[in-house]
């Protein structure tokens, strides 16, 4: 028998063993056989009956109003609150960020329907078929008088955390129960803003002639050098999770696609565990060919930020109201501050001096943010970094500097970028100087030997720009299921 046949036989044996390892008390006799295997039936697991209320006819609660008086509708959502006043009861049904009132006058509404809704636990999912009636006292000026109600899924009690309770819940509890946390309207608003930020950025880049591409996340060599990288076993070889699509987007500059971008994933094995750091993050990663210097890249970045903030400001009015927040759309161009100027300006405001050649400390970043705010600027570039503190692919300038930059906002680094080295001999030299083996980078280096134009780019962190736009305290609030030093689940 061939390899495929042997594999199928092994799978069949494995499945039989898996069934055999289960307790026989779990199963009834299995009269049917599928593909030569017995089909088990687990006892005492009721199969839901067909739903009597057609959910396909569900009407969105935000679409209803007093003008729908007398209209027969189907509404469905989560039971947020039940108020039983004796002769009448009210149920708040939540759908997304909106709630609608279900009115239950006892004696007028079928007793089973009343019991179904009034006795349900909070956050249970219910469907109601009924009639809209105008009501000045109800939210939105209307309520629904039910003809029929169906409990689609009852929530257990107690809840791991409250959804509408005015009680602060710690971040860890929220993240462990993210499915409940996102039911909060203000949390939904954060992710609506995030989605708008991605949409606005992608739209602007495409209008500017950028082509979206996708690079692999499993790679054969560290994309940025260093040790902050996750190793994975790739069959018989050692592979890595990409720190960024850096090497691939540079390779794209040799293809004739002069402007490319990716909504990228970053994986960084850094031990930082602060409110500003994640080990898995996402970004707009962009690269542009045929540039004169890094100023051409700065133009793209500042206008991308302007486009994102403008799009959010124009399209997220309701979400920003829920968050009680205004988004500031920055003027362009952003001011440029050299690395040397940044050290000089912040020298008197930091306890520990930043040695020339090192990245700015968190303390220095905050101090510079305060200085720039006094000058009327939220966003600003820090340019002309020392070559020694930037990656091997950053274009050097003179003996000590590089054509690299950071984008700061209010004291936080939002992104970094640079003009890249496009000379293959210089690139090989710089890879060797950082202690890496050029053989590990042959796929990356090959395009540089067959015609590579001057180019540059950046990676704009999506979580960071959302965090900064909304003044979120913790970057984990800007990602649904964050991965940090201590969190691998859910």
PyMOL commands that set and color helices and strands:
alter all, ss='L'
color gray80, all
select helices_A, chain A and resi 3-20+24-26+55-57+61-63+66-68+111-118+139-141+171-176+178-181+185-207+246-252+294-315+317-322+339-349+362-374+387-389+424-433+438-450+462-470+475-478
alter helices_A, ss='H'
color red, helices_A
select strands_A, chain A and resi 33-34+37-38+72-84+88-95+98-105+125-134+142-153+211-212+218-219+231-234+237-241+259-267+280-289+335-338+379-383+396-397+401-402+404-409+412-419+455-461
alter strands_A, ss='S'
color yellow, strands_A
deselect
rebuild
show_as cartoon
